[in-house]
Amino acid sequence: MKIAVVSDIHGNLPALEAVLDNLKRESPDVVVNLGDCVAGPLWPEETATILRETNWPTVRGNHDRFVTDDPIETMGPTDRFAAERLSPENMAWLKTVQPTIRLTEEVFLCHGTPDDDDRYLSELVEGPKGHLPGEATLLEELKGEKSPIICCGHTHIPRVIRLPSTGQTVVNPGSVGFPSYDENHPLRKTMAMGNPQARYAILTRAAENWTFEDKMVDYDWETASREADRNGRPGWARALKLGFFGPLS
């Protein structure tokens, strides 16, 4: 069995299209989407249309929830941009995505942690950056989830983490569409992949073992950067172009 795992597209249409083209060569048995599909100052409606047509198993991300559930007057600019541009059909589709998905007996899908789409699983924030959590922290955040493979997103940082005491593996594919960001919730922090490529992961089951591959895909990030800048988000523009967030330091 070969599973492609995408996450955190954030309305980046050219990045999604490049990943779709790459997936044709990979020919996975199934593609799964870990959420945060459209929020961002880019192409939310066009991205949602493609994702709706793929019919991929899709988990609800925290920003998907904000876009569909929060009053528009209380939304931040990232979510409001998407909410104001989604057609009724695509908004209805986004409301159908699931909080978590048990894909098989071995593979569990979530956006953040198994019980919270707005908590990090594969990163521990201490100070202004995220760091690899210890095994005890990871096991606590799993809240008793026993699946051998747990796929999560939310952090935008690719990781494959094996838990020695349980033999479980936590896989974060990174972000298709937004390689770096900063936020104040719950702590002020910056997360960065350090390059502008679109990222996703391939999981392959062969005999008794799983293998994991981090995929990096070139796309026209200059166009994505210009679109973010045109829509009044220079921080997004720099992150999309360089893979780092904020001014040079």
N, C-alpha and C positions, 0 to 999 in steps of 0.2 A: 504494500500500500504506500502511495506517495501523496503527501499532503502539502499543499502550498499555504502558507500563513501570511496574510497581509494585515496591516493595522494602520490606524492614524493617517488616513489619506488626506483629511482636512481640506477637501475641495480642490486638490491640486490635480486638475485634469491631465496636463501633459505627463506628469509623473505616473498617474494611473495608466494612461495609454501605453507608456513605455513598459510598465510592468506587465500589462496584458500581452504585449507583443513578446516579451521574454517568456511568459508562461506558455505560449504556444510551442516554444522549443523544449520546455521542461515536461510538458504533457502530464501534469499531476492527475491523480484520480479524483481529487476534490480540492477546491480552493475555499478557505475559510477566511472570514473578515472579522477582526477583533474590535471594530468600532472606531468612533470619532471620524465619521465618514465625510462630513460636508462643512463643518464649522471652519471659517477662515475667509479672508478677503480675496478670494480667488474665483472659482467656478462651481459654486455649490449645486446649482440646478443641473448643470451638465453632468457633473460627477454623480449625483443621485440617480439620474436617468440611466447611466451606464450600470451602476451597481444594482439598481432595481431589475434591469434586464438580465444580469448575470445569474440571479437567483442563488447566489452563494449563501451558505449558512453564515449569518451575520449576528454578532453580539452587539448589544447597545453600549456605546461609550458614554462617558459622563457628558461630553459636549452634545452628543445626540440627544440625551435626556434634556439638557438645558434648552436646546433648540425646539424640541417638541412640547415641553411641559411648562417652561417658565413664562411668565408674562413678558411680552416683548419690551415693555418699558423698563423692566429691571435687568434685562440681559446686558452683558458686556458687548463691546463692539464686534468681537469675533463671532459670537453666536447670533447677534442681531443681523449682521450682514447676511448670514445664511438664511435665517428665518424669514427675512423680508423678500427673499428671492426664490424660495422653493415653491413650486407649483402645488396645488392641492393634492395631486396624485403622488408626488414625491414626498410631501409631508406625511401623507397617509401611510406610505411605505415605511418611512423612517419610524413611525409609531409602532410598527409591527415587529421590529427587531427585538431579540430576546436578551434578558439580563445576563444569562449564561447559557451555554450549550454543552451537553454531554455528547460529543460527536460519536464516540465509540466507548466500549468498556475501558479502553486505555487512555483516551484523549479527552480532556476537559478544557473548555474554552471560556475565558472571561476577559474583561477589559482591564480592570484594576486588580482587585483581589476577588476571591470567590464570592464574597458577600458585600462588596463595596466597589462601585465603578469609579470612585474618585480617590482611591488609595493606591499607593505604589506597592507592588509585590517584589519586583526584581531590582529595585533601588531603595536605599535607605538614605533619607535626606538628613545630613548633619552639617550645619553651616550652609554656605551658599551653593553647594553641589550635592549631587547624588553619589552614593557609594554602594559597592557590593554589600548586601546584607549578610550577616552570619547565618548559619544554618538554623539556630534557635529562633531567630527573628522570622526567617522564612516559614518555618513550621508553624509558628504562632499565627502568621498572616494567612496561612492556608486554611485555618479553622477546621482542621480534620479532613479536608479533601484528600482522598487516597489515590486518585488516578495516577498511573505511572507517568503520564505526560500532562503537564499543565501549561497551556499557552496563554500568555497575557500580553497586554500592550500598555498604553497610557504613559509610559516613561519616555518613549521615543528612542531609547537606548537599546541596541541589540545585546542580548545575553543568552547564553545557554548555561544553566546552573544545575549541577547534579548534587542531590542531597545524600550524603553518605549513609546516614542512618536509616533511610527509607528506600533508597534506590530510585526515588522519583527524579524527574528532570523538569525544570522550569525553563520554558522557551519564550523569549521576547523577540519578535522579529524586527524591532525598530519601527521607524515610520516611513511609509511610502512617500508622504507629501510634505513633511515639515521637520527638517533635521535639527532644529534648535529652537528653544523658547525660554521665556522667563515668566514667572508668576509669583504671586504673593500668598497663595493658599496651599497648605496651611502655614508655610514658612516662605520667606523670600528666597528664591533659588533660580538658578539657570541650568538647563539641561542642554547638552550639545553633543551631536555625533561627530562633528569636526570635519565633515565633508558634505557636499550638497546632493549626493546620489540618493535615488530612491532605494529603500531597503525592504526586503521581505525574507522569509525563511522557507526552506524545504525540509520536511520531515519524511524519512523513508523507513518503512518497516521491512526488514529482510530477515527471514528465518526468525531467530529469537531476539534480534537486536534492532534498535532504532539508530539511525544516523541523522545528523543535523547539519545543514548547510546554510550559511549566511549569504544571501544574494545582494549584490550591489549593482544598480542599473543606472546607466547614464540616461539623461533626458534633457530637454531644453529648459534648464533652470533659469536661464537669463530671461526668458519670456515670463515664467512664473514670478520672478523677482519684479519685473516691470509691472505686472498686473497688480501685485501687492502695493507697490509704490503708487500706482495710478489710483488705487482705492484708499489712499491715505494711511498706509501702514508701513512706514520705513523700516521698523524693526523686523517685521516679517520679510521685507524685501532683502535685507542684508542676510538674514538667516537662510533664506532660500538660495541666495547666490553663493554663500561662502560656507554654510554649515555651522556658523557661530552666530551668537545673538549679541546685539548691543554694539556700542562703539569700540574702536580699537583700544586695547589696554596693554 
